Amino acid sequence: MSTRRDFLKTSAQAGAVGAAAAAGDFAFLNNLPPLSAQDVRRALAPVQADVEPLVRLIEDTAAERLLPAMAERIRNGVSYQQILAALMLAGVRGIQPRPVGFKFHAVLVVNSAHLASLAAADRDRWLPLFWGMDNFKRSQARNAREGDWRMSVLADNRLPAPEHAVRNFRTAMDGWEVENADRAIAQVARVASLNEVYEMMWRYGARDFRDIGHKAIFVANSYRTLVTIGWRHAEPILRSLAYALVDSGRDANPARNDHAADRPGRDNLRRLTRIRAGWQRGRVTREAVTDLLATLRNASAADAAEAVLTKINERIDPSCVWDAIFLFAGELLMKQPGIVGLHTITTMNALAFGYQTTASDETRRFLMLQAASFLTMFRARMGELPANPRIDTLEAGELMGQGQAAVDDIFATASTNKLQAARKTLALLTNQASQLAPLMTTARRLIFAKGNDSHDYKFSSAALEDFYHVSPAWRNRFLAASTYWLKGSGGADSPVLRRTRAALGNN
């Protein structure tokens, strides 16, 4: 492709004082207008026509000047939605989505930052956007060092006829044809609806295990961002997405070869017809969850999918399958907290979101089977793992104090001993259930204060959201496991927070 220049009030108040003490003083945000939940949630509000100057501002302003420049525009009335749209668009047209990860986290994390804003206290809501802009500049610099990829202009006369666009796109994606997929999706973006497009994307994002789940994450996060900023921004975002999804890495064309990364997806497509009619409802049992957990600890990708199929056909409710999936993702993180371990959580979050969103029964079955298979592939990628800890046998620890004092102790402990922090979290949620909101509030504020990496935002948004996707019988254990990657209260504030303070005139 050519130059690539144009191508491609309030959260829970309980514990607020203690949370502020644990996560830092954000009084410097008083220099910006408060941002209400309604402002952030205006999901389908159209983006104003002048978003292009904001994109250019983000792209062209030097990193050390961007935050002060954007703070000034916010004071002059630029909206949250405009900045969110501009940040996403700057990312997709200026950061190469191959591999789907690394520097491309500047795009992958946009929705995670948005979710953090949604859940934050009103004046804290700007912090994830400032962090996202600073993070983009780092990714932009890396992109420049690695070839300065940009999204190129597509001439209209190179696009397929509108009536052939969807068919051409499917053909190109099935054949892993990069140029044809790019041309077709550009036309699809102009003639199709969001849901029509993403009914295709859910499947393509989950068909292979390359990039350890980031393709599925990109599908889910781009969908969610488009719902917020408006479909009229779809074309460059979808072009970036399609370009990412047809990346086969160092493998020869997967359409003509049998690679390990593709095999579970192909096998699971064949399994779909063996799932019973009426599979969406069944019996909920603890034994079904623990049985699947035991299977996932040792099974191959094929055996894991077969175990899920067997449980469903035995009239076990799919909620038990997803409980086991989320719990095993948490257990893998506990056994090996690191880049691969945390992506078990973020990938399962993306697959579960697609499962909940798609209107296709066939796609729902496929995503459920792929989630089980992917977890075994994560496990294999992590190498030899210790036998313990196990999430279903994790024992509650001893709490220090009551209420916010106990919450603060958990995050202080998380800085030095993740297992003890997990055990204390389980005890808190079991014995002081009213402290869930302060716990989550503190966790988010610590990300704002201490988070240095895209994974801090990606992980925390996924884990805190998925707490509510796990059944009540198991969700406390899932959140306890999540403390293995949530930030502890020890250590200095992040450099981005310090730069944000300086941008707002509060040194």
N, C-alpha and C positions, 0 to 999 in steps of 0.2 A: 504494500500500500504506500501512498505518497507520504508527505511530510508528517502526517498524523496531527497537524496543528489544530484542525477543526473536526477530525474524526472522533473517528473515535475520539384560697389563701393558703393552699397550705397543705402540707402533708401532715401525718400524725404529729400532734404537739407533744404527746407524752415523751418525756425524755429529751426534749429539744436542747435544754441547757447542757445536760451531760453529753449529748451527742456533739454539740459544738465544742465542748472542751476536749473531746476525744479526737475530733477531726480537724480542728483548727478554727480560727476566727475568720468568718467571711464577711465582716462588716464592710470591707472595701466595696462590696457589691451594691452598697447603698447609692453609689454614683450612677447606677443604671436604673431604669424604670422597672418595677416589679413585673414579673411574667406569670400570669395566672394559668391554671390548668386549661382553661377554655382557650386561651391564646395558642397553646401548644397543640391542643386536640382538634383544631379546626381542620379535620382530615382532608376534605375535598375542596378547601378554599383555593380559588385560582391564584396562581403566582402572578404578580404584576409584570408588565411588559419590560420593565427596566431591570430585570434580573441579570441580563448580560453584563452591564457595568459592574455588578457585584462579583460576578464570576471573574471578570478581568481583574478586578481589584485583588481577589484572592490569588489569582494566578501570577500577577505581575508585581505585586508589592513585596519588597524584601521581608524576610521572616521577622526581623527585629522591628519592622514598622507596621506589620499587618494588624496586630492586636490593638494598638492605639488607634489606627485608622478605622477599624471596624467599631470600636467603642464609640468613636465620634459619630459614625453613621447611625448607630443605635440610638444615641441621644437625640439625633435629628429625625427619628421616626422610622428607620428601616425595621421591618418586622422579623420575627423569629422565622416564619415560613420562608421569607425571601432568602435569609442567610442559609437556612437548611438546604433549600433548593440549589443555591449557588455553590455551596460546599460539595454537594453530591455531583453537580455538573462539572465543576472544576476537576474533581477526582476522575470521573469516567472519561473525560476527554484529554486528560493530561497524565494519567498514570497507567502504565501497561498492565492489563489484567492477566499476565502470564509470567510466572506461575500465579495461580489464584491464591494469594497470600503475600507474605513478606511486605514489600512496599505498597501493595494494593490494599492493605488493611486501611489505608486512608479512606477508601470507599466502603469496604466491608463494615467498618465501625460506625458509619453515619447513623444507621438506624439504632444501633446500640446506644449511641450518645443521645439520640432522640428519646429513647425509652428512659434513660437516666433522667433527662429533663422532665419528662412526664411525671415521674415519681418524686421529684425533688420538691423542697419548699420553694415558694415563689421566687425569692431573690437568688436562690442557688441555681435556678433553671438555666441561666446564661452560661454557667461554667462548662458544661459539656461541649457547647458550641465553640467557645474560645479554645478549649483543649483540642477539638477537632480541627480548627483552622491551623493551630500550631503544628499539629501532627501532619496535616496535609503538606506543609512546607518542608518538613523533613522527608516525606515520601517523594515530593517533587524533586528535591535535591538528589535523592538516590536515583530516581528515574532518569534525571539528566546525566548522572555519571554512568548509567547503564545503557546509554544509547539515545536518550531523549525522545522516547516514543510519544507520539501524539495521534489523536484520532483524525483521520483524513476526511476530506469532503467526498461525498458520493454524488456524482452527477445524476440528475433525475432520469436521464435516458439510459442509465445502466441498471435501473431497477426493473424487476418483473412487473407485468401488468397487475393491477390491483386484484383482479379475480384469480390470479395464479399465485399470489404471494404466499398464502398459508401452505399450499401444496408444495411450492418450491422450498419453503423454509424447512418443512418436515423432511423432504428428500435430502436437502443439504446437511441437516443435522444428523440424519441417519447414516449418511455417507461420510461424515466428518469433513465436509468441504468448506473451508474457511471463507473463501471469497464469495461463494454462492450463498452461504448462510448470512454473511454481512449484508449483501444486497437485498436478500429476501426479507430479513427482519426489519430493515429500514422501511420497506413498503408496508409490512405487517403493522408496524407502529402507527402508520397513517390511516389504516383502514379497519383495524380490529380494536376490540375493547380490552381493557386490562385483564379481565377474567378469561377471555378467550385466549389471550397470549399465554397467561400463566398456567392454564390447563396443560399446555405443552411443556412449559418450562419446569414444572414440578418433576416431571419424568426425566427430562434431560439432565437436570441438576443432580439427580440421585442415581443415574445409571452406572457411574463408575466411581472408584475409590481414589482416583488421582487427587493430589493436593489435600489429602486427609480431611475430606468433608467440606472444604471451602467452596466448592461449586454449589452444593446445596445451601450453604450459608449465604452465598451471593444471591441465589434465587429468592430466598425468603426475605433477606434484608432489602433487596431492590424493590420487591413487591410492596413491602411495608412502607418504604420511603416514598414510592410513587403514590400510594394511597394518601399520604400526608401532603405532598407538595403539588400534586395534580398530574393527570395523565398527559397533559400537553408537553411535559418534559420527557416523555417516554423514549423518543427515538435514540438519542445518544446513550441513554442508560441501557436500552435493550441491545444496542449494537455492541456495547462493552460486554454485556452479559453473554450474548451469543458467541463472541470472540473467545471468552473465557471457557465456555462449555465445550467448544470443539478443540480444546487444547489436549493433545494426547502425550505431551511431554516428549520423552525420548522414544516412545513406542511408535512402531509403524502403524499405519492407519488401522484403528480398531475395527472398522467395518470389514476388513479383509484379514483380520488376525484374531487369535484367541489369547488375549492377555489376562493375567491374573486380576488386574484391576477391574476388568469388565465382566468376568465370568459370573460372579454372584448375581449381578443384575440380569444377565441373560437367563440364568437358571431360575431366578425368582419370577420372571415373567412367565415362565412355563408352569410354575407352581400355582399361579393365580386361579386357574380353572379348578383346582382341587380344593379350594376353600368353599365350605358349605354355604348354601343360601341362608340368608338371615343371620350372617356371622356377626353383625354389628351389636348384638346383645347376647348375654349369656350369664353364667354363674360367676360370682366374685368369691374367690377363696384365697386365703393366705398361702395355702400349699401350692397353688398354681404359680404364685409369684416366686416363692422360694425354689420351686422345681426349675423354673426357667433361669433363675439366678445361678443355680448349680450347673445347668447346662452351659450357660454363657461363659462360665469360668474355664471351660475346657474344650468346647465344641469348635468345629470348623465353621466356616461361613455357611456351608451347605447344611450342616447338621443343626445349626442355630435356627435357620429358616424352617427346616423340617420340624423342629420342636415347636416353633410358634404355630405352624400349620396344624400340627397334631392337637395342641391345646385349643385352638379355635374350633376345630372339628369335634372336639370333645365338649363343645358348648361352654367353654370358658370365655368370659367377657374380655374383649380386647383391652379394657382398662387394666387388667392384670398383666397383659403383655407389656403395655407401656410402663406400668409400674416397675416391672423387672428391667426394662430397658433403661429407664432413668436411674434406677438404683445401681445397676451395674456400671453405668457411666460414672456415677459418683464414686463407686468402689475403685474403679481404675484410677481415678484422680487421687484417691487416698493412697493407693499402692505406689503410684509414681507421679507425684505432682510435678508437672512440667508442661512443655508445649504440646506434646501428644496427648497427655492425660487431660488437659483442660479442653482440648478440642473434642473429646468424647461428649462433653456437656454441650458445647456450642453447636456441634453437628446434630445431636439428638434434638436440640431445641428447634433447629431449622426443619428437620424432617417431620417433627411433630406438628410444627406450624403448617407445613404443607398438607399433612394428613388432616388437620382440622379445617383447612381452607378450601381444598379442592372439592369440586362438585362431582368428581368421577369416582365411583365406587372401586373401579379397577385400580386407579391411581392410589387410593387409600390403602388397598391391600398391598400394592407394590411398595409403598413407602414404609409400611409396617415391617414387611419382610426384610427390606433393605436395611432398616435400622438395626435389626438383630444381626444381620450378616456383617454390617460395618463395624459393630462393636467387637466382634471376634477379630476383625482385621486390625482395628486399633490395638487390641490386646497383643496380637502377634507382632505389631510394629514396636511395641514397648519392650519386647524381649522377655527374659525371665523375670517373673514378679514374685514377691514374697507371698506366703500363704495368708498373712494377716496385714492390715486389718480387713475384716469383712463387714460390710455395711449392715447386714441383717443381724449381726451379733454384737455390734458396737454397744458398749455399756456407757450409761450416763455417768458423768463425772461429778465432782463436788463443786457446787457454786460458791462463789465468794460474794456475799451481799445479796440484796434484793433490788428489783427494779433496774433502773439505769446503772446502778453500781455494778450489778451482775453483768449487764451488757458490756460495760466498759472493761470489766475484768476479762471477758471473753476475747475482746479485740487486743487487749494488752498481751494476753497469753498467745494469741495467734502470731505475734511477732517472733516468738521463741519456740513454741511447741504446738504444732498443728494438730496432733492427735489429742492433746489435752483440750485445745480450743474446741475441737469437734465434740468431744465428750461433754464439755460444759454447755455447748450449744444444745445438745440433745436434752440435757437436764433442764435448761432454761425453758425450752419449748414444751417439755413435759409437765413441769411443775409451776411455771409462771407464764402460761400461754398468752397473757395480756401483754407480754413484752415482745411479741413478734414484731409489731410496728416499730418500736424503738430500735430493735435489733436491725431491721432492714434500713431504717433511716440512718443509723450509724454506719452501716456497711456502705451505703451509697456516699455519704459525706466523706468517708475515708478514701473512696475511689477518687472523689474530686480533689481531696487534699494530697493524697500520697500516690495516686496512679501515674505511672510513667509510660505505660505501654498500651497499645490498642487492645491487647488481650485482657487488660484489667477491665476495660469498659465492656468488651464483648462478653467476657465470662460473667461478670456480675449481672448484667442485664438479662442474660439467658438463665442463669441459676435462680435469681430472685423471681423471675417470671414463672419458671417451671416448678417452683415450689407449689404453686396452685394447680399445676397440671398433674401432680402426683396425688394419689388417693390419700385421704386424711390419715389412714392407718400407717402410711409410710413416709409422708412428706417431711416429718421432722428429721428423719434419718438422712433424707436427701439434702436438706439444708445444712445439717451438721457436716456432711461430707464436703459441702461447698466451701467451708471455712479454710480448706486446704489451699484455695487460691484467692480468697478475699483478702484485702489488705489488713494488716495489723496496725495498731495505733503507734507503734514505735517508729523511729526514724524521722527524717526531715520531710518537710513538704516538698512536693514535686517542683522541678524548675518551671514547669508550665504555670503552676499556680503563682509562683513568684513573678513570672512575666506578666500574668494577668493583673496582679496587684499593681505592678508598675504601669501597665497600660491605662489603668483606671486612676492613676495618680495617688496610689496608696502604697508607699514603699515600706 
